[in-house]
């Protein structure tokens, strides 16, 4: 199979490229390298089945593909708020260009959406049938609403053009290659703990998240793309085990083996209080559930940060 991975030089995308290459697929990685990194592709580039194309999907382009994975978007608050218009247009124009390629090639298509479409959720845990509680004009809307629009566009291609497409909603994911400067909780805590600094906790720290290790997520993504009965489906992918931010901070402190000191700052606007996926559909359709515990996943991630991640 010829597989196009948009955003393939990013944190999750690079792990996906490697998984697809191990499955003996030909992989074309398309990335503008704005936040994706060439260093993430060092392993993939060793394969004769791999090809890299530097391109911004907001501009039209043509390629032949049997499958398309759309992961191209700024994903951390620090980045999508800095490049807010680019984020909106990557998920609008970029999604349109990729969907058009899929339509002309009759390719199967997977759109990587986000748990952010649920906003500050009205129901807990979050099911795919939930409509979400999102502020459409707030500071996070450039990401939340961009993803919601791209979901709507994907489903119109399913209905109007018979496209074989599916949507996954990714919950908090971490692991090696998570950018040290992206401002997300795991990277913040690990960097601060390794430096011996105070761990920054926003608000009381009692708000919750569910952390999924990247290998588990990529396994779910490939199953969602290749398993039968996934066309037209929206599928949550994440770890259903819920932790408070303070619990995550304590665990990072223990694993780094340094005294835990925290510094509390005001909670950002529209920051959700609770976030945990209902993965019943993923279990039923894909036979998938996460296997890596938060302790083991953080240990692997910290090991990478000690050797490769700091200062990159």
Buried (B, 14 or more C-beta within 10 A) or exposed (E): BBBBBBBBBBBBBBBBBBBBBEEEBBBBBBBBBBBBBEEBBEEBEEBEBBBBBEBBBBEEEEBEBBBBBBBBBBBBBBBBBEBBEBBBBBBBBBBBBBBBBBBEBEBBBBBBBBBBBBBBBEBBBBBBEBEBEBBEEEBBBBBBBBBBBBBEBBBEBBEEBEBBBBBBBBBBBBBBBBBBBBBBBBBBBBBBBBEEEEBBBBBEBEBBBBBBBBBBBBBBBBBBBBBEEBEBBBBBBBBBEBBBBBBBBBBBBEBBEBEBEBEBEEBEEBBBEBBBBBBEBBEEBBEBBBEBEBEEBBBBBBEBBEEEBEEE
